[in-house]
Amino acid sequence: MKVALYVIARVSLKTYDESGVESLCCIGRYRLQERVSKSGHAGSWSPSSRRRGRLGSVGSKTDFTCEQLVREWEQTHNKGVGILRQPSSGLFATEGSTVDDDMWAVRVRALLRAEISSWYFGAPVDSLQRGNLEEWVAEYFFEYRQADELSTAEKQELRVLVDYLAEWAHISGDLRDGTNEDVKCMRIMNDPIPAAYRPFICYGVTHFVLPIITDIVLDKAVGFTKYRSGTMEYWYSRAPEGENPTLQPIV
């Protein structure tokens, strides 16, 4: 019976329009009430007042779906593992959370960890220590300085920012003091830039030959005319005769 109701709920959420969902909700409520009346539980079951306040009154367009009704019945009468209750992931889960809630929490935490890991060239988040976060925050929030170059007030602000960053990424409980010297963060303004030199002929082609070819093609082949305004050069071409004069130019 529970499996059938679960299938009905999934079908109603994925394939039916709003009126179809309302119709299936009526079927779900009737079948659930019938199930409870035949079970050993005393009294009748109905959705809690908390769900009524959040989802709306019975008969409205925000009425309960079959899945929500089944989930509440499971949480109320089956404290063990049911069709909608599985062992919690333990990340952000709370008592009464569902499989979907836990899976969403896992995805969010994975994205946060991937974001921080990308700042450290893909280093595992577990390898980061407090000094590593201070290095990154000082680089981008304190004008590309090192943590030991900050004043007393700035160091206090640095600690606050690091605490906030660790809490945002949900790693504050695992964050250790010190610095992992094997982990390096991205420092755009301070990291050396590896330069690769090319033969002189490459610079001659890109700076002299290509501009000449571009001028010839735009001027002779395409029909553009070069204009100068101060230090800026630009190319302009009048619209061909017969074109709609009311059309707006591209730029």
Secondary structure by P-SEA (a helix, b strand, c coil): caaaaaaaaaaaaccccaaaaaaaaaaaaaaaaaaaaaccccccccccaaaaaacccccccccccaaaaaaaaaaaccccccccccccccccccccccaaaaaaaaaaaaaaaaaaaaaacccccccccaaaaaaaaaaccccccccccccaaaaaaaaaaaaaaaaaaccccccccccccccccccccccccbbbbbcaaaaaaaccaaaaaaaaaaccccbbbbbbccccccccccccccccccccccc
